[in-house]
Amino acid sequence: MVFAFLFDDLVYEKMFTYDAEFFNLPDNIYLIGFWQSPKYFKKIYNLLLNEITLKKTLSAYSRTVLHKIKHSNSVSVNFRRGDFVTDPQIHKRHGVLSLDYYQKAVNLLSGKIKNPHFFLFSDDINWVKKNWTGNFPATFVENNYPNRQEEDLVLGSRCQHHILANSTFSWWTAFLNNRKDKQVIAPVKWFDQLKYDTYDLFPKEWLSI
């Protein structure tokens, strides 16, 4: 295990759901797992918002996209492909969301908000360009992956609403948006063949379809 020799103990995540014993763990340990529940971050949420910032200013391209995000009823839409598609074992575990999921999410969200403008993020934006259909304005965010992925995280979190992929990256874009009126749609099937309980993966305000 990389860097494991620096730590006294290795602590593996016991389950995918929230584990209250996490906060009783000792210092100087190496955590292995997803640790992906809003309950872990509830007490430090405002600190996270302040701490998770870029050291460098956004690129000129990202500043242009951010301007459009701020001046529209912006919706981030994330497509997770990459090794979810190309690696047979990872594909078996995680699966890839269908276009039908995205169409249902767009239809649902467009019934809740006015004049949505969709900002599309992906590790395979060319595939998204070929397959995305819709009657609403859309911007393909295409200059940041793979060398400036952190800028996509910032841009996604600045959108007013979100349609998630089954990915940690897109989960964080929505979680770091502190708007009280945000609409978030997430896939009810987060994993394909991994048998994890995901009942507290999302804040209760998010919609799963």
N, C-alpha and C positions, 0 to 999 in steps of 0.2 A: 504494500500500500504506500503510495507516494506520501512522503513527509510523516508517515505514521510514527517513525522513530522519535519524533520531536515531542510526542505526547505520552502521558502516563497510561492512558486507557483509550480504547476504542469503544464508542457507544453507537450501536446500531439502532435505527428506528424500529420499534417493536411492531408498529402498525401504521397504516397510512393516515388514520384519524388522529385527532389531537390527543396528546398524552400529557396530563397535568403534572406528572412526575418529572417532566423535562426541566422544570424550574428548580428542582432539587438536585440536579446534577452538579458534580464538583467542577472546579476550574481545571484548566489544562487537560482537556479531553478532545478527542477527534470525533466529530459527529458524522455519521454515515447514514444517508437517507434523504427523503424528499423534504420532510418537516414543512409541509405545505397546508397550513390551515390559518385562517385569519386570527384564530384564537392565540396563536403564538406571538402575534405582533400587536395585539389590541392595546396593551399598555404603553407601547413605545411608538405608536403610529405617527404622532407629530414629530417625534425624533427622526423616524425614518424619512419623512418628507423633507426634513432639513438636511439629513446626512447624504441621501442618495441624490447627489448633484454632480454635474460634470465639472471636471477641473479646467477643461478648455471650453471656449465658447463654441456654440454650434457652427457648423460649416455654413457657407453662404447658401448652399442648396437647402439645408435644413431650416435655415431662417426663413427662406421663402415659403417652404411648406408650413412652418409654424404660423406665419402670417395668415395663410389660408385657413388653417385650423381655428385660429382665434376669431376669424371673421365669417364663420359659417356654423351651422348646427352640425358639428363634426362628429363622425362615427369612425372609430378605428376598427378595421376588420383584419384579423390575423390569419394567415394560412401557413400552417406548419407542415413542411414537406421534407426535403433533405433525406436524412437516414430513415425517417418514418416510411419513406417510399423505397429507397434503394437497398436497405439492409433487411434481409428476410426475417431475421430474428427480432429486430426492433419493430418491424412492421407487424409481426404477429402479436407482439405484446401491446403496442400502442394503437395500431391501426391508423387510418387516414380518414379525416372527415369528408363526407360526400358533398357534392355541390348542392344536393337537396337540402342538407342542413343549412347551408349559407342562404339559400333562397328562402327557406322558412324563417330564418332569423331576420333577413331584410324585410320580409313581408310583415312580420310581427313588430319590428321596431318602427317601420314607416307608418304603422297605425297608431303609434304612441307619441311620435314627435313630428314636428312640421319641418318641411324642407331639409331633409337630411343630406349631408354631403359625406360620402364614404371615402375614407383614406385607407388604402389597401397596402398592408405590410406582409412581406413573405421572404423566406430564404430561397424562393424560386419565383420571382416576380414575373418572369416571362411566361410561365405556366398560367399565372393568374390573369395576365393580359389576354391570353388566348381563350380563357374559359369564363371570365367574368361577364355577366350580362345584367342589365338593369336599366331602369328608366330615370335613375337619379344621378346627379353629378358625382363623379368619382375621380380620385387622384391616386395614381400608382406611385408609391414611394419607392424609388428604384435606385438611388445613388449611394445608399449607406451600407447595404449588405455586400460583402462580409466584413469590411474593414472598419465600419463605424456603426456597428449594431447598437451600441449604447445610445446613439442619437435617435435611432428608431424607438427605443424604449422611452426616451423623453418625449418624442413627438406623439407616440401612442398614448402616453399618460396625460397629455395635454388635450386630447380630444374630449368632447363632452360625454360621449356614449361609446359603447364597446360591443363588438361581436368577437368572441374568443375562439381560438383554436384549442385543441386539447394539449396545450403547452404551458409550461411554467412561465415562459417569456410573456405570453399574452395575458396570463393571469396577473402578472405584476403590472402590466400597463393599466389594467382596470383598477387594481388595488391601490395604486399610487395616485389615482384620480380622487381627490377629496371632495368633489362636488356632491352635495346632498341629493341633487335631483338627477343624477346619472342613471341611465338605463344600461344594464349589462346583461347580455345573453351568452350563455355558456352551454357547451354540449353536455347532455346528461350522461353520456357514455364517454368518460374521460380516458379509460383504457379499453383495449379490445379484449385481450385474453389474460391480462393480469387480474387476479381476483382480489382487488382492494376495495374496501368500503370507502366511498367518497362522500358520505352524507354531510360532513362538515368541511368539505373542500372550499365551498363558496360562502361568502356572507349571505345571510338570509334574504337580503334584498335583491340578489341576482336571480335572474330567470334561467332555468335549465330546460332545454328542449332536445 
